[in-house]
Amino acid sequence: ARIVVTCQPAMWEGDYRTWESFSSGSLVLMDHMDTPLPLKPQHGVHVVYYDALNRTDFLAKLTYYLERPDEARAIAWRGHAWALLHHR
């Protein structure tokens, strides 16, 4: 997949699906994650965050990156490298 969408399960932050998504090399779209990681993924650099309670926000971001595959691929590559470097 070029884009993987994930949403944090209730009462959990950063489940395995999050890290599997980064390891796939796809662009990761995920809802905001509040976690005590010292190095968090940065919006627009390693990941694209969306508001899980705002369908318009989600669809706008999904459409934006589907229409800009080079930009999506660059963020995906940086996200993949970030995950391998800091969460292996």
C-alpha positions as a Python dict, from the first residue, in 0.01 Angstrom:
ca = {
    (1, 'A'): (0, 0, 0),
    (2, 'R'): (116, 354, -64),
    (3, 'I'): (-71, 483, 241),
    (4, 'V'): (-158, 305, 565),
    (5, 'V'): (-422, 454, 793),
    (6, 'T'): (-415, 363, 1158),
    (7, 'C'): (-610, 480, 1461),
    (8, 'Q'): (-498, 424, 1819),
    (9, 'P'): (-725, 177, 1999),
    (10, 'A'): (-908, 306, 2305),
    (11, 'M'): (-685, 322, 2611),
    (12, 'W'): (-372, 231, 2411),
    (13, 'E'): (-106, 443, 2250),
    (14, 'G'): (129, 314, 1983),
    (15, 'D'): (-3, -38, 1933),
    (16, 'Y'): (184, -285, 1711),
    (17, 'R'): (-10, -173, 1405),
    (18, 'T'): (156, 168, 1433),
    (19, 'W'): (506, 22, 1418),
    (20, 'E'): (412, -232, 1151),
    (21, 'S'): (283, 58, 941),
    (22, 'F'): (614, 242, 968),
    (23, 'S'): (808, -74, 885),
    (24, 'S'): (604, -126, 568),
    (25, 'G'): (760, 180, 406),
    (26, 'S'): (418, 329, 334),
    (27, 'L'): (305, 678, 430),
    (28, 'V'): (146, 650, 774),
    (29, 'L'): (-169, 852, 845),
    (30, 'M'): (-263, 823, 1209),
    (31, 'D'): (-458, 1001, 1475),
    (32, 'H'): (-269, 1195, 1738),
    (33, 'M'): (-69, 981, 1973),
    (34, 'D'): (15, 1094, 2325),
    (35, 'T'): (305, 878, 2429),
    (36, 'P'): (614, 929, 2644),
    (37, 'L'): (853, 848, 2360),
    (38, 'P'): (1161, 1069, 2379),
    (39, 'L'): (1163, 1106, 1999),
    (40, 'K'): (811, 1125, 1863),
    (41, 'P'): (726, 1106, 1494),
    (42, 'Q'): (683, 1459, 1360),
    (43, 'H'): (386, 1562, 1149),
    (44, 'G'): (483, 1616, 786),
    (45, 'V'): (830, 1473, 845),
    (46, 'H'): (777, 1110, 950),
    (47, 'V'): (398, 1079, 966),
    (48, 'V'): (78, 1265, 884),
    (49, 'Y'): (-153, 1314, 1180),
    (50, 'Y'): (-528, 1353, 1135),
    (51, 'D'): (-808, 1437, 1374),
    (52, 'A'): (-998, 1112, 1434),
    (53, 'L'): (-1311, 1308, 1526),
    (54, 'N'): (-1305, 1519, 1209),
    (55, 'R'): (-1389, 1326, 893),
    (56, 'T'): (-1328, 1633, 676),
    (57, 'D'): (-972, 1668, 808),
    (58, 'F'): (-902, 1299, 747),
    (59, 'L'): (-1040, 1297, 393),
    (60, 'A'): (-862, 1620, 301),
    (61, 'K'): (-526, 1482, 413),
    (62, 'L'): (-583, 1145, 247),
    (63, 'T'): (-680, 1311, -81),
    (64, 'Y'): (-389, 1554, -61),
    (65, 'Y'): (-129, 1277, -34),
    (66, 'L'): (-296, 1049, -289),
    (67, 'E'): (-265, 1337, -536),
    (68, 'R'): (99, 1403, -442),
    (69, 'P'): (275, 1066, -452),
    (70, 'D'): (627, 1212, -449),
    (71, 'E'): (559, 1406, -130),
    (72, 'A'): (390, 1103, 26),
    (73, 'R'): (684, 881, -69),
    (74, 'A'): (933, 1125, 87),
    (75, 'I'): (746, 1130, 420),
    (76, 'A'): (707, 751, 404),
    (77, 'W'): (1081, 704, 354),
    (78, 'R'): (1166, 936, 644),
    (79, 'G'): (909, 763, 867),
    (80, 'H'): (1049, 421, 782),
    (81, 'A'): (1406, 535, 852),
    (82, 'W'): (1299, 706, 1176),
    (83, 'A'): (1127, 389, 1302),
    (84, 'L'): (1426, 170, 1219),
    (85, 'L'): (1667, 410, 1385),
    (86, 'H'): (1472, 472, 1705),
    (87, 'H'): (1238, 176, 1757),
    (88, 'R'): (1415, -136, 1644),
}
